[in-house]
């Protein structure tokens, strides 16, 4: 593979999560999906939601989270805006409904249909403007039954500075496939940049991923000022209340008949 890693080679640009789909699970081997599913399942059950309630995982990626939720007897649908990721998820989850869609529109989801919505692994950070973030929150409220619950997580500036300020890694998977990744957090723009180069045979493809890093207070204000959700927020897979300095924050938004 050394000849493919030459600095003289010019990569071909590609939209996020197109070619990366085939190596995504390999890159994410460090993610503890069983732990993630157990945590979300516990949050749901503590708030009175049952495993028979209809669930939609928004931005389901390659379907690993839904796969673990299936093992816990939650059977949900998934939607994903990147066709490459969707194809992998459909192969993995033949018994689940997996379809092309995503925030802020959720155009293929009827109103008041799902009791449970999830949007995990900082998928909400890919929503780059406050306007679209608010539209996504409002669309989630519209899609949910009453009562209903929407659980999402985001990473904060604390997390980006600690783990992704100047991060890089790479792996040679086979004689014909390798990848390299670099990350940089721009505090002035509040944007996390991730560049992934995929080396396939004699071709190099580069995807640029951008994530908007909203502050804890920004998100709380968007929820409280633009929706009728009741909101809770916890720090990094715990029941500890989130703070502006938390790294990963899990937001639990409840839709009730009589919102607080």
C-alpha positions as CSV (number, residue, x, y, z in Angstrom):
1,X,0.0,0.0,0.0
2,X,2.9,2.4,0.4
3,X,2.7,3.7,-3.2
4,X,-0.9,4.7,-2.5
5,X,0.1,6.8,0.5
6,X,2.3,9.1,-1.5
7,X,1.8,12.8,-0.8
8,X,2.0,13.3,-4.5
9,X,-1.3,11.5,-5.1
10,X,-4.3,13.8,-5.5
11,X,-7.5,12.6,-3.8
12,X,-10.9,12.8,-5.4
13,X,-13.4,14.7,-3.3
14,X,-16.6,12.9,-2.3
15,X,-19.7,13.8,-0.1
16,X,-19.6,12.7,3.5
17,X,-20.5,9.0,4.2
18,X,-20.4,7.9,0.6
19,X,-17.2,5.8,0.2
20,X,-16.6,5.9,3.9
21,X,-19.7,3.6,4.4
22,X,-17.7,0.5,3.6
23,X,-15.0,1.1,6.2
24,X,-17.2,2.9,8.8
25,X,-17.7,-0.1,11.1
26,X,-14.0,-0.8,11.0
27,X,-13.3,2.8,12.0
28,X,-15.9,2.6,14.8
29,X,-14.7,-0.6,16.4
30,X,-13.9,1.3,19.6
31,X,-17.6,2.3,20.1
32,X,-19.3,0.2,22.7
33,X,-22.7,-0.2,21.0
34,X,-24.1,-2.7,23.6
35,X,-23.4,-0.2,26.4
36,X,-25.0,2.6,24.3
37,X,-28.2,0.5,23.7
38,X,-28.5,-0.5,27.4
39,X,-28.1,3.1,28.5
40,X,-30.8,4.4,26.1
41,X,-33.1,1.4,26.9
42,X,-32.8,2.3,30.6
43,X,-33.6,5.9,30.0
44,X,-36.7,4.9,28.1
45,X,-38.0,2.4,30.6
46,X,-37.4,4.7,33.6
47,X,-39.7,7.2,31.8
48,X,-42.5,4.7,31.2
49,X,-41.8,3.7,27.6
50,X,-42.2,0.1,26.6
51,X,-40.4,-2.2,24.1
52,X,-43.6,-2.4,22.0
53,X,-43.6,1.4,21.5
54,X,-42.8,2.3,17.9
55,X,-39.2,3.6,17.7
56,X,-37.3,5.5,14.9
57,X,-33.5,5.9,15.0
58,X,-32.7,9.0,13.0
59,X,-29.3,9.0,11.3
60,X,-29.0,5.2,11.9
61,X,-25.8,4.9,10.0
62,X,-24.9,1.3,9.3
63,X,-27.5,0.1,11.8
64,X,-25.2,-1.0,14.7
65,X,-27.3,0.7,17.4
66,X,-30.5,-0.7,16.1
67,X,-28.9,-4.1,16.0
68,X,-28.1,-3.9,19.7
69,X,-31.6,-2.5,20.5
70,X,-33.1,-5.6,18.7
71,X,-31.1,-7.8,21.0
72,X,-32.7,-6.0,23.9
73,X,-36.2,-6.7,22.4
74,X,-36.7,-3.2,21.1
75,X,-37.6,-3.4,17.4
76,X,-37.4,-0.1,15.6
77,X,-37.2,1.6,12.2
78,X,-34.2,3.5,11.0
79,X,-33.6,6.4,8.6
80,X,-30.4,7.7,7.2
81,X,-29.7,10.5,4.7
82,X,-26.5,8.9,3.3
83,X,-27.3,6.2,0.7
84,X,-24.0,4.4,1.2
85,X,-24.6,4.0,5.0
86,X,-28.3,3.1,4.3
87,X,-27.3,0.2,2.0
88,X,-25.1,-1.3,4.8
89,X,-27.9,-0.9,7.4
90,X,-30.5,-2.5,5.1
91,X,-28.2,-5.6,4.7
92,X,-27.6,-5.8,8.4
93,X,-31.2,-5.3,9.5
94,X,-33.4,-7.2,7.1
95,X,-36.3,-7.4,9.5
96,X,-36.3,-3.6,10.3
97,X,-37.7,-0.9,8.1
98,X,-34.8,1.2,7.0
99,X,-35.4,4.2,4.7
100,X,-33.7,7.3,3.2
101,X,-34.5,10.4,5.3
102,X,-33.1,12.7,7.9
103,X,-33.4,16.0,9.8
104,X,-34.5,18.6,9.5
105,X,-37.3,17.5,7.1
106,X,-38.1,13.9,7.9
107,X,-40.3,14.1,4.8
108,X,-41.1,10.4,4.8
109,X,-42.4,10.2,8.4
110,X,-46.0,10.9,9.2
111,X,-47.0,13.1,12.1
112,X,-47.8,11.6,15.5
113,X,-46.6,8.1,14.5
114,X,-43.5,7.2,16.6
115,X,-43.5,7.2,20.4
116,X,-39.7,7.1,20.6
117,X,-37.1,9.0,18.5
118,X,-33.4,8.6,18.9
119,X,-30.6,10.5,17.1
120,X,-27.2,9.4,18.5
121,X,-23.4,9.5,18.3
122,X,-23.4,13.3,17.8
123,X,-25.6,13.1,14.6
124,X,-27.2,16.3,15.7
125,X,-23.8,18.0,15.5
126,X,-24.1,17.6,11.7
127,X,-26.9,20.1,11.7
128,X,-24.8,23.2,10.9
129,X,-27.2,26.1,11.6
130,X,-29.4,27.1,14.5
131,X,-32.3,27.5,12.1
132,X,-32.1,23.9,11.0
133,X,-31.5,22.7,14.5
134,X,-34.7,24.4,15.6
135,X,-36.6,23.0,12.6
136,X,-35.3,19.5,13.5
137,X,-36.5,19.9,17.1
138,X,-39.9,21.1,15.9
139,X,-40.2,18.3,13.4
140,X,-39.4,15.7,16.1
141,X,-42.2,17.1,18.3
142,X,-44.6,16.9,15.4
143,X,-43.6,13.3,14.5
144,X,-44.0,12.0,18.1
145,X,-47.2,10.6,19.6
146,X,-48.4,12.0,22.9
147,X,-46.8,11.0,25.2
148,X,-43.5,10.7,23.3
149,X,-39.8,11.0,23.9
150,X,-36.8,12.2,21.8
151,X,-33.3,11.3,23.0
152,X,-30.2,12.7,21.3
153,X,-26.6,13.4,22.2
154,X,-24.1,16.0,21.2
155,X,-20.4,16.5,21.8
156,X,-19.2,19.8,23.3
157,X,-16.2,22.0,22.9
158,X,-14.7,20.3,26.0
159,X,-14.9,17.0,24.1
160,X,-13.4,18.3,20.9
161,X,-10.5,20.1,22.6
162,X,-9.7,17.0,24.6
163,X,-9.9,14.3,21.9
164,X,-10.0,15.9,18.4
165,X,-8.0,19.2,18.5
166,X,-5.2,17.7,16.4
167,X,-6.0,14.1,16.0
168,X,-4.9,11.6,13.3
169,X,-5.0,7.9,12.7
170,X,-4.7,5.4,9.9
171,X,-5.1,1.7,9.1
172,X,-4.2,-0.6,6.3
173,X,-7.1,-3.0,6.0
174,X,-6.0,-5.0,3.0
175,X,-3.8,-4.8,-0.1
176,X,-6.5,-2.8,-1.7
177,X,-8.1,-0.8,1.1
178,X,-6.8,1.6,3.7
179,X,-7.8,4.9,5.3
180,X,-6.3,7.8,7.1
181,X,-8.1,10.4,9.2
182,X,-7.3,13.8,10.5
183,X,-9.3,16.1,12.8
184,X,-9.2,19.7,13.9
185,X,-11.4,21.8,16.1
186,X,-11.8,25.5,15.1
187,X,-12.9,27.2,18.3
188,X,-13.6,30.5,16.5
189,X,-16.0,28.9,14.0
190,X,-17.3,26.4,16.6
191,X,-16.7,23.7,13.9
192,X,-15.1,20.3,14.2
193,X,-13.4,19.3,10.9
194,X,-12.7,15.7,10.0
195,X,-10.9,14.6,6.8
196,X,-11.0,11.0,5.9
197,X,-9.0,9.6,3.0
198,X,-9.9,6.2,1.6
199,X,-7.3,4.3,-0.4
200,X,-9.0,1.9,-2.8
201,X,-6.8,0.2,-5.3
202,X,-5.3,3.0,-7.4
203,X,-7.8,5.6,-6.2
204,X,-7.8,8.0,-3.3
205,X,-11.1,9.5,-2.1
206,X,-11.3,12.2,0.4
207,X,-14.4,13.1,2.4
208,X,-14.6,16.3,4.5
209,X,-17.0,16.1,7.5
210,X,-18.0,19.2,9.4
211,X,-19.8,19.3,12.8
212,X,-21.2,22.4,14.5
213,X,-20.3,22.4,18.2
214,X,-23.2,24.0,20.0
215,X,-22.8,25.1,23.6
216,X,-25.0,23.5,26.3
217,X,-26.8,26.8,26.9
218,X,-27.4,27.3,23.1
219,X,-29.2,23.9,22.9
220,X,-31.2,24.5,26.0
221,X,-32.4,27.8,24.8
222,X,-33.3,26.4,21.4
223,X,-35.4,23.7,23.0
224,X,-37.1,26.0,25.6
225,X,-37.8,28.9,23.3
226,X,-39.0,27.0,20.3
227,X,-40.7,23.8,21.5
228,X,-43.0,22.5,24.3
229,X,-40.7,19.7,25.2
230,X,-39.8,19.0,28.8
231,X,-36.1,18.6,28.9
232,X,-33.5,16.7,30.9
233,X,-29.8,16.5,30.2
234,X,-27.2,14.0,31.5
235,X,-23.4,13.7,31.2
236,X,-21.7,10.9,29.3
237,X,-23.7,7.7,29.9
238,X,-24.6,8.6,33.5
239,X,-27.5,10.0,35.6
240,X,-25.3,13.0,36.5
241,X,-26.9,16.3,35.4
242,X,-25.0,17.8,32.4
243,X,-23.1,21.1,32.8
244,X,-21.6,23.5,30.3
245,X,-18.3,21.6,30.8
246,X,-19.6,18.1,30.1
247,X,-18.0,16.3,27.2
248,X,-20.9,14.3,25.7
249,X,-24.4,15.3,26.7
250,X,-27.5,13.2,26.4
251,X,-30.7,15.3,26.0
252,X,-34.0,13.6,26.9
253,X,-37.0,15.6,25.5
254,X,-40.5,14.5,26.7
255,X,-43.7,15.4,24.9
256,X,-46.7,15.3,27.3
257,X,-50.3,16.4,27.3
258,X,-49.4,19.0,29.9
259,X,-45.8,20.2,29.2
260,X,-44.0,21.9,32.0
